[in-house]
Amino acid sequence: MKTKFILIAFTLIVQSLFSQDISGSWYGNLEAQGQKILLVFNIEKVENNYKSNFDSPMQGAKGIPIEKTTFENNELTFDASKLGITYKGKLTTDKIEGNFSQNGMNLPLILTRNNETEELKRPQTPKPPFSYNANNVSFKNDLQGNLLAGTIAEPKNFNKSKPILVMITGSGAQNRDEELFGHKPFLVIADDLAKKGIATLRLDDRGIGGSEKGKEGATSADFATDINSAVNYLTKNGYKNIGLIGHSEGGMIAPMVANMNKNVKFLVLIAGPGIPITDLITKQNYDIGKISGADENALKTNEEINKKLYLFVNNYKGNNLKSDAKTTILNDLKKLPESQIPKDKIEETAENQAKQISSPWFQYFIKYNPDINLSKIKIPVLAIDGSLDLQVSAKENLAGIKSSLTKAGNKHFETIEFDGLNHLMQTAKTGNPSEYAQIEETISPKVLDKISSWVLSLK
C-alpha cells in the first residue's frame, strides 16, 4: 500500500494588486520527512481573477485543478479544506514566502519563478526505440462498462501460448507505468520481461490517462473487475497463458481475480498483503513512525487510537459513519498533549480523518483478510518482498501468504524475502518511504531476474 505521500491539491484564488500579474508557473520544494517534493503551480489570468492547477512531477501528477485562489494585499492564499490543505504566503519582489499546512502538519514553502531543481536520475527507465512491440489497447469493463486503456508489450513474433502478465498497481490512482517519484516500475518490469520473451499488459487506473473514472466510490472489489475484464480481453484475442502480477494492493487484487477467472494460470505477488489489513496498517504506522523518529510513547498512543478506530469502522451499524467517526476521533485527539497535536488543528484533523476512513474504498480495505482468497489458490504463485519494507512487512505478510497457500493445498508456490530492499523493491538504507525519491534505482535487478526466471520455469 503505497503511503499517501502528501499528494497535494490546492486552491489558489488570485487577484491582482497594484497591477502586478502573478500568472505563470511558480516552483517550490516542500520538505517533509527528509525528502523534497517539487510542486509547480500554474496560474492563468482570467479577466480580473486567476485560475490555477498544479503539478507534482516526482509523483507523475500533472494539471491537478485548484478549486479556489485569493490574492489580496500581496498575500496569496490556497484553500483546499476538503483535502485538509491550506497555504498562506506573502509576495515580495521575486518570491512568495509562506507556510503549508496539511492535517495538522505545518511546513515552510517558498515559491519562486525559477525552476532550480535538478532532473531526477532514473537510469533504468527504458527509452525508445524498443526491441519489442508496444501497442496501445483499450476495452471496456465487462460488468461496469468503464473504458480501460493500456499497453501490451510483447516480443516480436510472439507466440500467444507463451506467458503474458496483466500488471496491477498499488493503492491510489496511478498510470500504467505505476509512476511515483519519477520512477516507472511497471515500465521497467515490462521492458525487462519483453526482452526475455514474456509479454505484459499494463493499464491506467480508473480516472488516469486513457481510462475512464467509472462509478463513484470504487473499491478494491471494483478494481478486480477491471483486471478480470483485462484477462477476458486477452483470452478473446488468443492469449492462452495468462498470469497476474500485482504490487502492494495489486497483490491483494490478484488472488481475487484468480478466483473469479479460470483463465488465470499463475500469480506474481510483489509486497502483497498476507495478514488482515487492520494488522498490516497498524504495523505500517508504527514502523514508519519509528524510523521517522517518533517517540515510543506517542507511537503506542497512536497505535491504541488507530486500533480503536479500525474496530469502530469494522463493527459500525449506524447511518452516518463519517459523523460518528469524527466524534470518536475528536474525543481521542482532545486527550493528546499539545506536543502531539496543536489544539487549533484538532477539528480539522478529525474532519479529514473521518472523511478518509468513511470512504467506500477504505471501509472495504480495512475489513479485508487476504486469507479469504489466498486459501483457495491452487495455481503457481511467486510471492516476494523486501526485508526493509515498512509498508507491508515482509516477515509477517510472506508468512501469512505461505500459511494460506498451504491451507489451499497449493503444491507450487515460492516465497522470497530479499535482503535490503524496500516496498518498491529498491536497494535501500532504512526502508523509510522518504528514501523512495532519493534512490536512483527503480527496482533491483535481482527482483527482475527472479520474476522472469520463475515465470519461464513454469510448465
C-alpha positions, 0 to 999 in steps of 0.5 A: 500500500503505497503511503499517501505521500502528501499528494497535494491539491490546492486552491489558489484564488488570485487577484491582482494588486497594484497591477502586478500579474502573478500568472505563470508557473511558480516552483517550490520544494516542500520538505517533509520527512527528509525528502523534497517534493517539487510542486509547480503551480500554474496560474492563468489570468482570467479577466480580473481573477486567476485560475490555477492547477498544479503539478507534482512531477516526482509523483507523475501528477500533472494539471491537478485543478485548484478549486479556489485562489485569493490574492489580496494585499500581496498575500496569496492564499490556497484553500483546499479544506476538503483535502485538509490543505491550506497555504498562506504566503506573502509576495515580495519582489521575486518570491512568495514566502509562506507556510503549508499546512496539511492535517495538522502538519505545518511546513515552510514553502517558498515559491519562486519563478525559477525552476532550480531543481535538478532532473531526477536520475532514473537510469533504468527507465527504458527509452525508445526505440524498443526491441519489442512491440508496444501497442496501445489497447483499450476495452471496456469493463465487462460488468461496469462498462468503464473504458480501460486503456493500456499497453501490451508489450510483447516480443516480436513474433510472439507466440500467444501460448507463451506467458503474458502478465496483466500488471496491477498497481498499488493503492491510489490512482496511478498510470500504467507505468505505476509512476511515483517519484519519477520512477516507472516500475511497471515500465521497467518490469515490462521492458525487462520481461519483453526482452526475455520473451514474456509479454505484459499488459499494463493499464491506467487506473480508473480516472488516469490517462486513457481510462475512464473514472467509472462509478463513484466510490470504487473499491478494491472489489471494483478494481478486480473487475477491471483486471478480470475484464483485462484477462477476458480481453486477452483470452478473446484475442488468443492469449492462452497463458495468462498470469497476474502480477500485482504490487502492494494492493495489486497483490491483494487484487490478484488472488481475487481475480484468480478466483473469479477467472479460470483463465488465470494460470499463475500469480506474481505477488510483489509486497502483497498483503498476507495478514488482515489489513487492520494488522498490516496498517497498524504495523505500517504506522508504527514502523514508519513512525519509528524510523521517522523518529517518533517517540515510543510513547506517542507511537503506542498512543497512536497505535491504541487510537488507530486500533480503536478506530479500525474496530469502530469502522469494522463493527459500525451499524449506524447511518452516518459513519463519517459523523460518528467517526469524527466524534470518536476521533475528536474525543481521542485527539482532545486527550493528546498533549499539545506536543502531539497535536496543536489544539487549533488543528484538532477539528480539522484533523478529525474532519479529514480523518473521518472523511478518509476512513468513511470512504467506500474504498477504505471501509472495504480495505480495512475489513479485508483478510487476504486469507479469504482468497489466498486459501483457495489458490491452487495455481503457481504463485511467486510471492516476494518482498523486501526485508526493509519494507515498512509498508507491508512487512515482509516477515509477517505478510510472506508468512501469512501468504505461505500459511494460506497457500498451504491451507489451499493445498497449493503444491507450487508456490515460492516465497522470497524475502530479499535482503535490503530492499524496500516496498518498491523493491529498491536497494535501500538504507532504512526502508523509510518511504522518504528514501523512495525519491532519493534512490536512483534505482527503480527496482533491483535487478535481482527482483527482475531476474527472479520474476522472469526466471520463475515465470519461464520455469513454469510448465 
